[in-house]
Amino acid sequence: MGVGSNIMLLLATSALLSLSMGVAYPFLSEYIYSVTSSPLIAGTVASARSVVCVASLMFGGYLSDMVGRKRPIWIGTFLLGLSQLVYALASSTFEFLVAAVCEGFAYFYFPAFNAMIMDSAESGRLPRLFTFALIADHLPYTASPVLGGIRCLWVWARILCSCLQPLRC
């Protein structure tokens, strides 16, 4: 397909992000429920993330045209990582909502990300490149929830074994 190194780097990071999000996201609501004991809060956090995400995508398109491509990508990636850290450390409804809003806002960099791919590609290859980009972005997400499930089972098996260890004669 003959794509440049800039495009390959963007597609590789997109695939890695998709893989990591796919491992965690199917279990996020369950995790929030286990911490807060409220299915309403678990659903509200997911909805808040989505609402903020839609608004930030619209803002991101404007921003990428005004300030360029790189800065929104760097800041958005940092905020996305920060939001995952806040999720991991959260112990209250407010903290989960802060993580969700931070994550939703972080997606403002997606228009800049797509524009950078468009800017780096030859015009005749854009349709094939975007098809490839969608596959690279979504294919890892198809398998990663299974990997997350296997990881959860492995953790629970280790916990069970450590609990049963004292019962051995």
Helices and strands as residue ranges (DSSP letters): H 5-24, G 25-27, H 28-36, H 39-67, H 70-89, H 93-106, G 107-109, H 110-120, G 123-125, H 126-164, G 165-167
